[in-house]
Amino acid sequence: MKVVYEAANLIDAHLVRHALEAQEIPVFLKGEALLGGMGELPLFGTILVCVPDVVWPEASEIVAALPLNQPPEEGKEASDLPPGLLPA
């Protein structure tokens, strides 16, 4: 498994996961259960989105196309979103 995205929070991790699974790419979220940890564990940046090595190039292209951590563009329509992020 290779890390395709280091999520800033749980919402980002699941957005990436759903976009990848929509393209039939298996996903494993490493560190998801650590979010409530205390002590020396950080509260953010602990979730790694991992995919199998053979699909990493395709998965990294999909993640790069996602509008993560960006404000929405003015006048952007839902149909302009990448596949896997269209509303149902």
N, C-alpha and C positions, 0 to 999 in steps of 0.2 A: 504494500500500500504506500502511496505517496500523498503528501499534503498538497492539496490544490488551492486551499484558501485558509488563512488564519482569521477566524471571525472575531470581531470586536465585541459581539454580544450574541445571545441566543437567537434573536430575531434574524440577524444576518446569516447565521449558520443555517437556519432552517430555510431561508430564502434560497440560498445556494443549493442546499440539499434538494429542495423541490424542483428547482430548475434543472439540476443534473438528472434526477430521477425521471423527469418528464421526457428526457432524451434517452431513457433506459440505461443510465449509467448507475451502477451500484455505489452507494455512499455509506461511509462510516464516520460518525461524529465522535472524535476522540476528545475526552475531557468534558463532555456535556454534564456528567454527574458531579463535577467538581465546582460548579458555579456557586453552590451554597457554602463552600469551604471557608474556614476562617483561619487565622494564624498567618502563616507565611505564604499561603496560596493567594495569588492575585484574583480579584473579582472579575476582571475583564481580560480578554486575550487568551483565555485558557482553552477555547474550543478550536480544534483543528478539523477541517473537512478533508477527509481522505478518500481516495479512489484507488482502484487497482492500477498497477503500473502500466498495463497495456492500454488503458483508456485515458491516461493522464494527459497526453497532448490534446485530445478532443475536449476533455473536461476543462483544461486551462483556457482554451479558446472561449468556451461557454461562459466561464467565470469572468474572463476579461471583458465580455460584452455586457455583463450585468451592470445596471446603474447603482452600484453599492456605494453608500456614504456620499452620495451626490444629491444636491437639492433638485427637485423636479424642474425640468425646463418649461418655461412658459409656453403654452399652446401645444404641448405634447399630448397626443392622443394615446389611448390604451392600445390601439392597434399597432403603434410604433414600438411597443415593448418587445424584447427578445422572446422567442418561443419558450414556453414553460412559465412565463409570468403573466400571460393573458388571463383576465378574470374569467371565471367559469360561467 
